[in-house]
Amino acid sequence: MAHQTRDRRPTRPTHRGWPGPGGGTVGYVDPAPEWRGTTVQVCGLWPFGAGAGTPMVGVPLGRDLDSGATVCCDPVSWFTRTGLLASPSMFVLGRPGLGKSTAVRRMALGLSGYGVHPLIFGDLKPDYTDLIRAIGGQVISLGRGRGSLNVLDPGESVHAAARLTGSARDRLLADVHGRRLHMVSALITILRSAPPTDREETILSAALDVLDDRHRDGRVPLLGDLVQVLKDAPEPVRSVALDRGDLTRYRDITESLEASLTALLGNGRLGGTFAAPTTEAMKLDRPVCFDISGIDDSEVLLQAAALLSCWSYGFGAVSAAHALADAGLEPRRNYFVVMDELWRVLQAGRGLVDRVNALTRLDRQRGVGLAMITHSLDDLLALPTEEDRTKARGFVERAGMVVCAGLPPAEMPQLAQVVELSEAEQRLLVDWSTPPAWDGAGGRRSDPPGLGNFLIKVGNRPGIALHVDLTEAELAVNDTNKRWRPQPRG
């Protein structure tokens, strides 16, 4: 008897294709194509539309590592347009070579398109000069034989004060006096590795007042003029020095202060960079970069002094610009201030945390976004006194957002005390800090696994992990290894 066979093949394919003889299935399923659109555009596609879960306000920074969605982020936009931040500031942490400066350059480039001027107060490598030139900004070079920055030069503040009247003028002049006093005290702190005494600061303040009275003709005084005021021993200075009418006692009281100031004039460790007239004045209507890459890394004190001087001079110019805008004399401008290599200044001498703190306390009403960049939290916690360590840690705690690249495992306990990090987020940061592997086939070192990866933390919210990729247009202004490239022949 013949047996009739039954066809057991399925009548329809599975989600992986036709199984069985003559069929074929795939080992994986292609993801469905995705498109992004506004709620107005995709509202009729329900239930196929889903929220991306990442902010879409600000500079397009990179791609979310989990969803692949675009992440837009910068401290200015998140403060002004979304209310996500309590202050328009951020602190950037990460091991060298993982792209911290690249991410900040992306923000600076995008913000310049929004009309926010990037201000780079001290570029040591340089990392930002090509970008600032490319967007039509001003690059000011400083260093031995390259350019000088007179720390007593009020810059645009004096011209701004001449256009103001009443209390607005008085406030701006008081700000100029305070910044010059802070700056001279900071240079003395760097030279001595210890801050000047309270009496010496009082003497400096009185001497600066006398100096201003002597230069009402418009000439900008120099540090040499300040030293001459101390030598002349005018009555206002002698009065605060408490010399009791004894000139010999006055000389003894001011001798150490005079010696420190004299060391700044030319032959000392700082080479007179801050005692000569300012080579190029800063302009307020465009992006600006202070290029101090000509200062060798071995001159640690000079680098710290240059950074601090640029910060003081730059913040003074910003205050002058806002004073004029408040009075209706100039258009309102917003700025994005970048303070890179923060650790170099903080570790140059005891008491410099107070100087940086005084310079950077720009309140939210000033219209200034701030980015502070350093390698690790250990840079802040390695300061000599507990008081300085607490204040430096406050820089991170007060920041509107904290952006972390790869960090070593030993960093996690201290960082978790300042920034709320889950165990998964801590493992992610440690994984990104893994050293690069050796590419045996290519005969070269491969890129670090954490290159271009960042974790954005805002308060106790879950972090946003993203990757920054450069566009073709950005590659030319992000090459930090130009000196290793062969020069074209011809």
Secondary structure as GFF3:
##gff-version 3
##sequence-region A 1 490
A	DSSP	beta_strand	17	18	.	.	.	ID=ss1
A	DSSP	beta_strand	24	25	.	.	.	ID=ss2
A	DSSP	alpha_helix	39	42	.	.	.	ID=ss3
A	DSSP	three_ten_helix	43	45	.	.	.	ID=ss4
A	DSSP	beta_strand	60	64	.	.	.	ID=ss5
A	DSSP	beta_strand	70	72	.	.	.	ID=ss6
A	DSSP	alpha_helix	75	77	.	.	.	ID=ss7
A	DSSP	pi_helix	78	82	.	.	.	ID=ss8
A	DSSP	beta_strand	89	93	.	.	.	ID=ss9
A	DSSP	alpha_helix	100	113	.	.	.	ID=ss10
A	DSSP	beta_strand	116	123	.	.	.	ID=ss11
A	DSSP	alpha_helix	129	134	.	.	.	ID=ss12
A	DSSP	beta_strand	138	141	.	.	.	ID=ss13
A	DSSP	alpha_helix	156	163	.	.	.	ID=ss14
A	DSSP	alpha_helix	166	192	.	.	.	ID=ss15
A	DSSP	alpha_helix	198	214	.	.	.	ID=ss16
A	DSSP	alpha_helix	223	232	.	.	.	ID=ss17
A	DSSP	alpha_helix	235	241	.	.	.	ID=ss18
A	DSSP	alpha_helix	247	262	.	.	.	ID=ss19
A	DSSP	beta_strand	288	291	.	.	.	ID=ss20
A	DSSP	alpha_helix	300	326	.	.	.	ID=ss21
A	DSSP	beta_strand	334	339	.	.	.	ID=ss22
A	DSSP	alpha_helix	342	346	.	.	.	ID=ss23
A	DSSP	alpha_helix	352	360	.	.	.	ID=ss24
A	DSSP	three_ten_helix	364	366	.	.	.	ID=ss25
A	DSSP	beta_strand	368	374	.	.	.	ID=ss26
A	DSSP	alpha_helix	378	381	.	.	.	ID=ss27
A	DSSP	alpha_helix	386	398	.	.	.	ID=ss28
A	DSSP	beta_strand	401	404	.	.	.	ID=ss29
A	DSSP	three_ten_helix	409	411	.	.	.	ID=ss30
A	DSSP	alpha_helix	412	418	.	.	.	ID=ss31
A	DSSP	alpha_helix	423	432	.	.	.	ID=ss32
A	DSSP	beta_strand	438	439	.	.	.	ID=ss33
A	DSSP	beta_strand	444	445	.	.	.	ID=ss34
A	DSSP	beta_strand	453	457	.	.	.	ID=ss35
A	DSSP	beta_strand	464	467	.	.	.	ID=ss36
A	DSSP	alpha_helix	472	475	.	.	.	ID=ss37
A	DSSP	three_ten_helix	482	484	.	.	.	ID=ss38
###
